[in-house]
């Protein structure tokens, strides 16, 4: 069990708690919490989605994943734009054999 300030807590993708049967729990400051994935993965294969100690129903899970994808897409867009802005671009010219008609 991973603890921080006396409460179950673990940053990253690994669970804070794994029990003897294989069930896993992700915690933040003592509450079930995981972004983009289930916070509880039971040994029988069932899962539970929690954010900041609040369990999500099916509709809330869909909304959460839709929002997350949108935020990731926006962030990815900024990362790509930043990479392009700071990378050297070779000059592109037409091949010498190209012919253009007007």
N, CA, C and O atoms as a GROMACS GRO file, in nm:
protein
  408
    1UNK      N    1   0.085  -0.118   0.000
    1UNK     CA    2   0.000   0.000   0.000
    1UNK      C    3   0.089   0.124   0.000
    1UNK      O    4   0.185   0.134   0.076
    2UNK      N    5   0.054   0.217  -0.088
    2UNK     CA    6   0.126   0.344  -0.096
    2UNK      C    7   0.049   0.448  -0.016
    2UNK      O    8  -0.073   0.460  -0.029
    3UNK      N    9   0.121   0.522   0.066
    3UNK     CA   10   0.058   0.620   0.153
    3UNK      C   11   0.128   0.755   0.137
    3UNK      O   12   0.247   0.763   0.106
    4UNK      N   13   0.050   0.861   0.160
    4UNK     CA   14   0.104   0.996   0.166
    4UNK      C   15   0.025   1.070   0.272
    4UNK      O   16  -0.098   1.076   0.265
    5UNK      N   17   0.092   1.126   0.369
    5UNK     CA   18   0.028   1.197   0.480
    5UNK      C   19  -0.074   1.108   0.551
    5UNK      O   20  -0.180   1.154   0.594
    6UNK      N   21  -0.041   0.978   0.563
    6UNK     CA   22  -0.127   0.885   0.634
    6UNK      C   23  -0.250   0.838   0.559
    6UNK      O   24  -0.337   0.773   0.616
    7UNK      N   25  -0.259   0.871   0.429
    7UNK     CA   26  -0.375   0.831   0.348
    7UNK      C   27  -0.326   0.755   0.225
    7UNK      O   28  -0.217   0.780   0.176
    8UNK      N   29  -0.409   0.661   0.176
    8UNK     CA   30  -0.371   0.595   0.050
    8UNK      C   31  -0.359   0.698  -0.062
    8UNK      O   32  -0.447   0.781  -0.082
    9UNK      N   33  -0.248   0.691  -0.134
    9UNK     CA   34  -0.222   0.789  -0.240
    9UNK      C   35  -0.107   0.738  -0.324
    9UNK      O   36  -0.008   0.686  -0.273
   10UNK      N   37  -0.123   0.753  -0.456
   10UNK     CA   38  -0.010   0.723  -0.544
   10UNK      C   39  -0.030   0.796  -0.676
   10UNK      O   40  -0.135   0.786  -0.739
   11UNK      N   41   0.073   0.868  -0.716
   11UNK     CA   42   0.072   0.936  -0.845
   11UNK      C   43   0.119   0.838  -0.952
   11UNK      O   44   0.191   0.743  -0.923
   12UNK      N   45   0.078   0.861  -1.074
   12UNK     CA   46   0.121   0.775  -1.184
   12UNK      C   47   0.016   0.671  -1.217
   12UNK      O   48  -0.099   0.681  -1.174
   13UNK      N   49   0.057   0.571  -1.293
   13UNK     CA   50  -0.038   0.473  -1.344
   13UNK      C   51  -0.048   0.347  -1.259
   13UNK      O   52  -0.129   0.260  -1.288
   14UNK      N   53   0.032   0.336  -1.156
   14UNK     CA   54   0.029   0.217  -1.070
   14UNK      C   55  -0.070   0.237  -0.955
   14UNK      O   56  -0.085   0.349  -0.906
   15UNK      N   57  -0.138   0.129  -0.912
   15UNK     CA   58  -0.236   0.142  -0.803
   15UNK      C   59  -0.169   0.169  -0.668
   15UNK      O   60  -0.054   0.132  -0.644
   16UNK      N   61  -0.244   0.235  -0.580
   16UNK     CA   62  -0.196   0.257  -0.443
   16UNK      C   63  -0.212   0.130  -0.361
   16UNK      O   64  -0.134   0.104  -0.270
   17UNK      N   65  -0.316   0.051  -0.394
   17UNK     CA   66  -0.345  -0.070  -0.318
   17UNK      C   67  -0.373  -0.185  -0.415
   17UNK      O   68  -0.448  -0.169  -0.511
   18UNK      N   69  -0.313  -0.300  -0.388
   18UNK     CA   70  -0.346  -0.425  -0.456
   18UNK      C   71  -0.370  -0.527  -0.346
   18UNK      O   72  -0.282  -0.552  -0.264
   19UNK      N   73  -0.490  -0.587  -0.343
   19UNK     CA   74  -0.518  -0.683  -0.236
   19UNK      C   75  -0.474  -0.824  -0.276
   19UNK      O   76  -0.430  -0.846  -0.388
   20UNK      N   77  -0.488  -0.917  -0.183
   20UNK     CA   78  -0.438  -1.053  -0.204
   20UNK      C   79  -0.512  -1.128  -0.316
   20UNK      O   80  -0.459  -1.225  -0.370
   21UNK      N   81  -0.633  -1.084  -0.351
   21UNK     CA   82  -0.709  -1.148  -0.458
   21UNK      C   83  -0.677  -1.088  -0.595
   21UNK      O   84  -0.715  -1.143  -0.698
   22UNK      N   85  -0.607  -0.975  -0.596
   22UNK     CA   86  -0.570  -0.910  -0.722
   22UNK      C   87  -0.648  -0.785  -0.755
   22UNK      O   88  -0.625  -0.724  -0.859
   23UNK      N   89  -0.741  -0.746  -0.670
   23UNK     CA   90  -0.814  -0.621  -0.693
   23UNK      C   91  -0.718  -0.503  -0.672
   23UNK      O   92  -0.629  -0.508  -0.588
   24UNK      N   93  -0.739  -0.397  -0.751
   24UNK     CA   94  -0.650  -0.282  -0.745
   24UNK      C   95  -0.730  -0.155  -0.723
   24UNK      O   96  -0.842  -0.142  -0.774
   25UNK      N   97  -0.673  -0.061  -0.648
   25UNK     CA   98  -0.737   0.067  -0.623
   25UNK      C   99  -0.641   0.182  -0.640
   25UNK      O  100  -0.528   0.180  -0.589
   26UNK      N  101  -0.687   0.283  -0.711
   26UNK     CA  102  -0.608   0.406  -0.731
   26UNK      C  103  -0.667   0.514  -0.642
   26UNK      O  104  -0.788   0.537  -0.642
   27UNK      N  105  -0.582   0.580  -0.566
   27UNK     CA  106  -0.625   0.680  -0.468
   27UNK      C  107  -0.549   0.810  -0.486
   27UNK      O  108  -0.435   0.812  -0.532
   28UNK      N  109  -0.617   0.917  -0.448
   28UNK     CA  110  -0.554   1.049  -0.437
   28UNK      C  111  -0.601   1.106  -0.304
   28UNK      O  112  -0.721   1.124  -0.283
   29UNK      N  113  -0.509   1.134  -0.216
   29UNK     CA  114  -0.540   1.191  -0.084
   29UNK      C  115  -0.647   1.112  -0.010
   29UNK      O  116  -0.737   1.169   0.051
   30UNK      N  117  -0.638   0.977  -0.017
   30UNK     CA  118  -0.728   0.892   0.059
   30UNK      C  119  -0.861   0.862  -0.006
   30UNK      O  120  -0.943   0.791   0.052
   31UNK      N  121  -0.885   0.916  -0.125
   31UNK     CA  122  -1.012   0.893  -0.195
   31UNK      C  123  -0.984   0.825  -0.328
   31UNK      O  124  -0.882   0.850  -0.393
   32UNK      N  125  -1.078   0.738  -0.369
   32UNK     CA  126  -1.065   0.678  -0.500
   32UNK      C  127  -1.058   0.789  -0.604
   32UNK      O  128  -1.137   0.883  -0.602
   33UNK      N  129  -0.962   0.774  -0.696
   33UNK     CA  130  -0.945   0.879  -0.798
   33UNK      C  131  -0.855   0.826  -0.909
   33UNK      O  132  -0.747   0.773  -0.885
   34UNK      N  133  -0.904   0.844  -1.031
   34UNK     CA  134  -0.820   0.813  -1.148
   34UNK      C  135  -0.880   0.880  -1.270
   34UNK      O  136  -1.001   0.870  -1.294
   35UNK      N  137  -0.797   0.949  -1.345
   35UNK     CA  138  -0.842   1.020  -1.464
   35UNK      C  139  -0.826   0.930  -1.587
   35UNK      O  140  -0.718   0.876  -1.613
   36UNK      N  141  -0.935   0.915  -1.662
   36UNK     CA  142  -0.930   0.844  -1.788
   36UNK      C  143  -0.937   0.693  -1.782
   36UNK      O  144  -0.942   0.627  -1.886
   37UNK      N  145  -0.937   0.637  -1.663
   37UNK     CA  146  -0.942   0.492  -1.646
   37UNK      C  147  -1.014   0.461  -1.515
   37UNK      O  148  -1.031   0.549  -1.431
   38UNK      N  149  -1.057   0.335  -1.497
   38UNK     CA  150  -1.125   0.300  -1.371
   38UNK      C  151  -1.032   0.316  -1.250
   38UNK      O  152  -0.913   0.288  -1.258
   39UNK      N  153  -1.089   0.362  -1.139
   39UNK     CA  154  -1.013   0.377  -1.015
   39UNK      C  155  -1.012   0.248  -0.935
   39UNK      O  156  -0.926   0.228  -0.849
   40UNK      N  157  -1.107   0.160  -0.963
   40UNK     CA  158  -1.113   0.029  -0.898
   40UNK      C  159  -1.123  -0.077  -1.007
   40UNK      O  160  -1.210  -0.071  -1.094
   41UNK      N  161  -1.032  -0.172  -1.001
   41UNK     CA  162  -1.037  -0.287  -1.091
   41UNK      C  163  -1.042  -0.411  -1.001
   41UNK      O  164  -0.941  -0.451  -0.942
   42UNK      N  165  -1.160  -0.469  -0.993
   42UNK     CA  166  -1.179  -0.585  -0.907
   42UNK      C  167  -1.122  -0.711  -0.972
   42UNK      O  168  -1.111  -0.721  -1.095
   43UNK      N  169  -1.087  -0.808  -0.888
   43UNK     CA  170  -1.030  -0.933  -0.935
   43UNK      C  171  -1.124  -1.007  -1.030
   43UNK      O  172  -1.079  -1.083  -1.116
   44UNK      N  173  -1.256  -0.986  -1.014
   44UNK     CA  174  -1.353  -1.054  -1.101
   44UNK      C  175  -1.372  -0.984  -1.235
   44UNK      O  176  -1.453  -1.028  -1.316
   45UNK      N  177  -1.297  -0.876  -1.260
   45UNK     CA  178  -1.303  -0.805  -1.388
   45UNK      C  179  -1.394  -0.684  -1.388
   45UNK      O  180  -1.393  -0.608  -1.485
   46UNK      N  181  -1.474  -0.665  -1.284
   46UNK     CA  182  -1.560  -0.547  -1.278
   46UNK      C  183  -1.476  -0.424  -1.245
   46UNK      O  184  -1.370  -0.434  -1.182
   47UNK      N  185  -1.526  -0.309  -1.288
   47UNK     CA  186  -1.453  -0.184  -1.264
   47UNK      C  187  -1.545  -0.078  -1.208
   47UNK      O  188  -1.667  -0.085  -1.223
   48UNK      N  189  -1.486   0.018  -1.143
   48UNK     CA  190  -1.559   0.134  -1.090
   48UNK      C  191  -1.479   0.259  -1.126
   48UNK      O  192  -1.356   0.262  -1.114
   49UNK      N  193  -1.550   0.360  -1.170
   49UNK     CA  194  -1.488   0.487  -1.207
   49UNK      C  195  -1.515   0.588  -1.096
   49UNK      O  196  -1.630   0.608  -1.056
   50UNK      N  197  -1.410   0.650  -1.047
   50UNK     CA  198  -1.419   0.750  -0.940
   50UNK      C  199  -1.329   0.868  -0.974
   50UNK      O  200  -1.221   0.851  -1.030
   51UNK      N  201  -1.376   0.987  -0.940
   51UNK     CA  202  -1.293   1.108  -0.948
   51UNK      C  203  -1.313   1.186  -0.820
   51UNK      O  204  -1.426   1.220  -0.783
   52UNK      N  205  -1.202   1.213  -0.752
   52UNK     CA  206  -1.205   1.287  -0.625
   52UNK      C  207  -1.306   1.229  -0.526
   52UNK      O  208  -1.379   1.304  -0.461
   53UNK      N  209  -1.310   1.096  -0.515
   53UNK     CA  210  -1.397   1.031  -0.417
   53UNK      C  211  -1.542   1.020  -0.457
   53UNK      O  212  -1.625   0.976  -0.377
   54UNK      N  213  -1.576   1.060  -0.578
   54UNK     CA  214  -1.715   1.051  -0.625
   54UNK      C  215  -1.724   0.949  -0.737
   54UNK      O  216  -1.653   0.958  -0.837
   55UNK      N  217  -1.814   0.851  -0.718
   55UNK     CA  218  -1.829   0.747  -0.819
   55UNK      C  219  -1.910   0.799  -0.938
   55UNK      O  220  -2.009   0.870  -0.920
   56UNK      N  221  -1.865   0.764  -1.058
   56UNK     CA  222  -1.931   0.808  -1.180
   56UNK      C  223  -2.027   0.700  -1.230
   56UNK      O  224  -1.998   0.581  -1.222
   57UNK      N  225  -2.142   0.744  -1.282
   57UNK     CA  226  -2.233   0.650  -1.348
   57UNK      C  227  -2.194   0.645  -1.496
   57UNK      O  228  -2.103   0.715  -1.539
   58UNK      N  229  -2.265   0.561  -1.573
   58UNK     CA  230  -2.229   0.539  -1.714
   58UNK      C  231  -2.228   0.669  -1.794
   58UNK      O  232  -2.137   0.691  -1.874
   59UNK      N  233  -2.327   0.754  -1.775
   59UNK     CA  234  -2.333   0.881  -1.849
   59UNK      C  235  -2.217   0.971  -1.810
   59UNK      O  236  -2.156   1.034  -1.897
   60UNK      N  237  -2.185   0.977  -1.682
   60UNK     CA  238  -2.075   1.060  -1.635
   60UNK      C  239  -1.941   1.009  -1.688
   60UNK      O  240  -1.852   1.088  -1.718
   61UNK      N  241  -1.928   0.876  -1.700
   61UNK     CA  242  -1.804   0.819  -1.756
   61UNK      C  243  -1.789   0.863  -1.901
   61UNK      O  244  -1.681   0.905  -1.942
   62UNK      N  245  -1.896   0.853  -1.978
   62UNK     CA  246  -1.891   0.896  -2.119
   62UNK      C  247  -1.855   1.044  -2.130
   62UNK      O  248  -1.772   1.082  -2.213
   63UNK      N  249  -1.917   1.126  -2.047
   63UNK     CA  250  -1.887   1.270  -2.048
   63UNK      C  251  -1.741   1.296  -2.011
   63UNK      O  252  -1.674   1.378  -2.073
   64UNK      N  253  -1.695   1.224  -1.909
   64UNK     CA  254  -1.556   1.239  -1.864
   64UNK      C  255  -1.459   1.204  -1.977
   64UNK      O  256  -1.364   1.278  -2.002
   65UNK      N  257  -1.483   1.092  -2.044
   65UNK     CA  258  -1.393   1.050  -2.151
   65UNK      C  259  -1.400   1.145  -2.270
   65UNK      O  260  -1.298   1.172  -2.334
   66UNK      N  261  -1.519   1.195  -2.302
   66UNK     CA  262  -1.533   1.290  -2.412
   66UNK      C  263  -1.456   1.418  -2.380
   66UNK      O  264  -1.385   1.471  -2.465
   67UNK      N  265  -1.470   1.468  -2.258
   67UNK     CA  266  -1.399   1.588  -2.215
   67UNK      C  267  -1.248   1.565  -2.217
   67UNK      O  268  -1.172   1.651  -2.261
   68UNK      N  269  -1.208   1.450  -2.169
   68UNK     CA  270  -1.065   1.418  -2.164
   68UNK      C  271  -1.006   1.414  -2.304
   68UNK      O  272  -0.899   1.469  -2.327
   69UNK      N  273  -1.076   1.349  -2.398
   69UNK     CA  274  -1.027   1.344  -2.536
   69UNK      C  275  -1.016   1.484  -2.593
   69UNK      O  276  -0.919   1.516  -2.662
   70UNK      N  277  -1.114   1.568  -2.567
   70UNK     CA  278  -1.111   1.705  -2.618
   70UNK      C  279  -0.990   1.780  -2.562
   70UNK      O  280  -0.919   1.847  -2.636
   71UNK      N  281  -0.967   1.768  -2.431
   71UNK     CA  282  -0.854   1.837  -2.369
   71UNK      C  283  -0.722   1.782  -2.423
   71UNK      O  284  -0.628   1.859  -2.448
   72UNK      N  285  -0.714   1.648  -2.443
   72UNK     CA  286  -0.592   1.590  -2.498
   72UNK      C  287  -0.569   1.639  -2.641
   72UNK      O  288  -0.456   1.670  -2.678
   73UNK      N  289  -0.676   1.646  -2.720
   73UNK     CA  290  -0.663   1.693  -2.858
   73UNK      C  291  -0.616   1.838  -2.860
   73UNK      O  292  -0.530   1.874  -2.941
   74UNK      N  293  -0.672   1.920  -2.773
   74UNK     CA  294  -0.630   2.060  -2.765
   74UNK      C  295  -0.483   2.068  -2.726
   74UNK      O  296  -0.405   2.140  -2.788
   75UNK      N  297  -0.444   1.992  -2.623
   75UNK     CA  298  -0.305   1.994  -2.578
   75UNK      C  299  -0.213   1.943  -2.688
   75UNK      O  300  -0.107   2.000  -2.712
   76UNK      N  301  -0.253   1.834  -2.754
   76UNK     CA  302  -0.173   1.779  -2.862
   76UNK      C  303  -0.155   1.884  -2.972
   76UNK      O  304  -0.047   1.896  -3.030
   77UNK      N  305  -0.260   1.958  -3.000
   77UNK     CA  306  -0.251   2.063  -3.101
   77UNK      C  307  -0.147   2.168  -3.063
   77UNK      O  308  -0.070   2.212  -3.148
   78UNK      N  309  -0.145   2.207  -2.936
   78UNK     CA  310  -0.046   2.305  -2.889
   78UNK      C  311   0.094   2.246  -2.898
   78UNK      O  312   0.188   2.316  -2.936
   79UNK      N  313   0.108   2.118  -2.862
   79UNK     CA  314   0.240   2.054  -2.867
   79UNK      C  315   0.292   2.048  -3.010
   79UNK      O  316   0.409   2.074  -3.034
   80UNK      N  317   0.205   2.012  -3.104
   80UNK     CA  318   0.246   2.005  -3.244
   80UNK      C  319   0.283   2.143  -3.295
   80UNK      O  320   0.386   2.160  -3.360
   81UNK      N  321   0.199   2.242  -3.265
   81UNK     CA  322   0.228   2.379  -3.310
   81UNK      C  323   0.360   2.428  -3.252
   81UNK      O  324   0.439   2.492  -3.322
   82UNK      N  325   0.385   2.399  -3.125
   82UNK     CA  326   0.508   2.441  -3.059
   82UNK      C  327   0.628   2.371  -3.123
   82UNK      O  328   0.732   2.434  -3.147
   83UNK      N  329   0.615   2.242  -3.150
   83UNK     CA  330   0.725   2.168  -3.212
   83UNK      C  331   0.755   2.223  -3.351
   83UNK      O  332   0.871   2.238  -3.388
   84UNK      N  333   0.651   2.252  -3.427
   84UNK     CA  334   0.672   2.307  -3.560
   84UNK      C  335   0.737   2.445  -3.554
   84UNK      O  336   0.823   2.478  -3.636
   85UNK      N  337   0.696   2.524  -3.458
   85UNK     CA  338   0.748   2.659  -3.445
   85UNK      C  339   0.898   2.657  -3.411
   85UNK      O  340   0.972   2.747  -3.453
   86UNK      N  341   0.943   2.556  -3.337
   86UNK     CA  342   1.081   2.553  -3.291
   86UNK      C  343   1.171   2.457  -3.368
   86UNK      O  344   1.289   2.443  -3.335
   87UNK      N  345   1.119   2.392  -3.469
   87UNK     CA  346   1.204   2.300  -3.545
   87UNK      C  347   1.250   2.366  -3.674
   87UNK      O  348   1.178   2.448  -3.733
   88UNK      N  349   1.370   2.331  -3.718
   88UNK     CA  350   1.417   2.388  -3.845
   88UNK      C  351   1.339   2.326  -3.961
   88UNK      O  352   1.316   2.205  -3.964
   89UNK      N  353   1.299   2.408  -4.053
   89UNK     CA  354   1.226   2.360  -4.170
   89UNK      C  355   1.315   2.372  -4.293
   89UNK      O  356   1.364   2.481  -4.325
   90UNK      N  357   1.337   2.261  -4.361
   90UNK     CA  358   1.415   2.273  -4.484
   90UNK      C  359   1.335   2.348  -4.589
   90UNK      O  360   1.212   2.340  -4.594
   91UNK      N  361   1.404   2.419  -4.670
   91UNK     CA  362   1.336   2.489  -4.780
   91UNK      C  363   1.291   2.386  -4.881
   91UNK      O  364   1.364   2.292  -4.913
   92UNK      N  365   1.173   2.403  -4.931
   92UNK     CA  366   1.118   2.310  -5.028
   92UNK      C  367   1.112   2.380  -5.162
   92UNK      O  368   1.063   2.493  -5.173
   93UNK      N  369   1.162   2.314  -5.262
   93UNK     CA  370   1.155   2.371  -5.396
   93UNK      C  371   1.100   2.266  -5.490
   93UNK      O  372   1.108   2.146  -5.463
   94UNK      N  373   1.045   2.313  -5.602
   94UNK     CA  374   0.991   2.220  -5.701
   94UNK      C  375   1.105   2.147  -5.770
   94UNK      O  376   1.213   2.203  -5.788
   95UNK      N  377   1.081   2.023  -5.807
   95UNK     CA  378   1.186   1.951  -5.880
   95UNK      C  379   1.218   2.023  -6.012
   95UNK      O  380   1.132   2.088  -6.071
   96UNK      N  381   1.341   2.013  -6.055
   96UNK     CA  382   1.384   2.083  -6.176
   96UNK      C  383   1.310   2.033  -6.299
   96UNK      O  384   1.302   2.106  -6.399
   97UNK      N  385   1.256   1.914  -6.295
   97UNK     CA  386   1.186   1.862  -6.412
   97UNK      C  387   1.040   1.902  -6.416
   97UNK      O  388   0.969   1.869  -6.511
   98UNK      N  389   0.994   1.972  -6.314
   98UNK     CA  390   0.852   2.009  -6.310
   98UNK      C  391   0.821   2.114  -6.417
   98UNK      O  392   0.902   2.203  -6.442
   99UNK      N  393   0.707   2.103  -6.478
   99UNK     CA  394   0.664   2.205  -6.575
   99UNK      C  395   0.530   2.259  -6.530
   99UNK      O  396   0.441   2.182  -6.494
  100UNK      N  397   0.517   2.388  -6.534
  100UNK     CA  398   0.393   2.452  -6.492
  100UNK      C  399   0.332   2.520  -6.613
  100UNK      O  400   0.401   2.592  -6.685
  101UNK      N  401   0.205   2.499  -6.636
  101UNK     CA  402   0.140   2.568  -6.746
  101UNK      C  403   0.050   2.676  -6.691
  101UNK      O  404  -0.010   2.661  -6.584
  102UNK      N  405   0.040   2.784  -6.765
  102UNK     CA  406  -0.043   2.897  -6.720
  102UNK      C  407  -0.159   2.912  -6.811
  102UNK      O  408  -0.242   3.001  -6.790
   0.00000   0.00000   0.00000
